[in-house]
């Protein structure tokens, strides 16, 4: 690869190679506070390559490849190269990580205890984590929470926060301009802009935290809190995990312990401010 | 009259059973599959795993005591009627004529999952 960068994000490390300089330059800027992998050896490799050899220059379009790939991953425009790199890193984690039970969830920490939020795309879990991360909580990740199979702790995977559509302006009002990547218009998920986590969240990314509260947020409804039964929690978390089946018995043991010990609620909210009020209320009750 | 099918619980080492507040999880080690089950499946499994029945008994008799059989296998075998009798000592199953086919259907489902075996 002509251009490359190596990054450590939480317990995982990546080498991202690209046929073009721009995506690597953007990664270098946004991940400037992240350490390089020890001795330069990365867990995963992500490659951004021309979908056809001659397309590096003529209407360039990117094909994402790596250790673990999806055969039908669609080529993306070079203008979305940063998004392609982020998707590539997510894909490697989702398909290849085995050291933790991987939950598709956002996560923040306060006083050594973790709040885990899971839900489908558009549920608001990512924006909510990003907002809490600017308001006294440590952002542990907006995409994956890593459940330790032995200790039951949650570990952070604080890659760039992927802000979509309305969430972009919400966070532009809260975070300094030099933490934002370029505005990527008209991607498959609408407009996207990446945000670097705060420097303190990056500096503490190796610190685990015991999970204290699980929330299923849902944006766009009147404020409401519902308790969720353990059976439903277990089912939703197995659906939210990309490696539950692959981990076998250790995954079962870790997840049942999580479900039996962590209180869980579904929360509906019409706005970010309502969501933060509900979170703070439930967090106080969980203490 | 046909001989009733007898059932035996899978070896205890094959299964991890965890009761949550509303359902029960059973991890089946040989297949690495997780099963979410509701009553009466955990109760049937309990009946097959814990009843100290050591000998085949005539149908319609309760679980035996003082059987004369030699050392039993890991779990003894039982007929659906015996399982029904065991369950009815702990739970109100209603009319036995209604409960019997329901229990029989659950037993066959549990065989398909590997939680119990036909003896």
Interface residues (C-beta under 8 A of the other chain):
Chain A: X229 X230 X231 X232 X234 X235 X238 X245 X248 X249 X252 X253 X256 X259 X260
Chain B: X16 X18 X20 X21 X22 X23 X25 X27 X29 X32 X34 X36
